[in-house]
Amino acid sequence: MGGELTKENADKELVDVLLDFIIVAANLAKKVIQCSRDRKAEGGKADVKDERTCTNRIRTEGSIEDDI
């Protein structure tokens, strides 16, 4: 019975950790969505990845500026 109790406690701890992970992931997703909405509202800047140089750039009103 001692082994079952330990396994049961380990299972409960695993469930708690997984639930915490889900909560953190959901909160992060909400923040990313909100940030994306705020960024679009500020001027519609869109991140553009330059395929040739593999650098990230920001497109602003017809021009592209480095985002490093």
N, C-alpha and C positions, 0 to 999 in steps of 0.2 A: 504493500500500500504506500510505502514511503516513496517508491519510484513514480507511482501514478500522481501523487501530490506534486512532486517536483516537475513532472511533465505538464501537469495541469497549470502550475504557476508559470512555467515557461511559455505555454500557449497563451495564457492571459497577457503576459508581458509582451509577447509578439503582437497580439491583437492591439494592445494599447499603442505600441510603437507605430504600427501600420495606420491606425486611426490618426495619430498625431501627424504622420507624414501626409495623409490625405488632407488634413486641415491646413497644413502649411502650404501644400501645393495649390489648394483652392485659393488661399489668400494671395499667394504669389500670382496666380492667374488673374485674379481681380485687379491687382496692382498693375500688371502688364497691360491689361485691356484699358484701364483708366489712363495710364501713361500714353498709350497709343492714341486714345481719343483726344487727350490734352494736346499732344503734339500736332495732330491734324488740325485742331481748332486754332493753334497758334500760327498757322500759315501754310499748312499742307505740305510740310517738308517730308520727303520720302527718302529713306536710305537706299542707296544704289551701290551694288557691288560691281567693281570694275573687274570683269572676267579676265582681262589680259594681265593685270598687275596684282589681282587678288587683294585689293585694298577697299575699305569701306569709304564711301563718300556720301555727302548730303546734297541732294538736288534742291536748289533754291531759285525760284523764278527764272528758269532758263539757264542758270549757270550751275556748275558742279564745283563744290569746295571740298577740300580734304577734311576728314573727320578723325584725325589721329591725335 
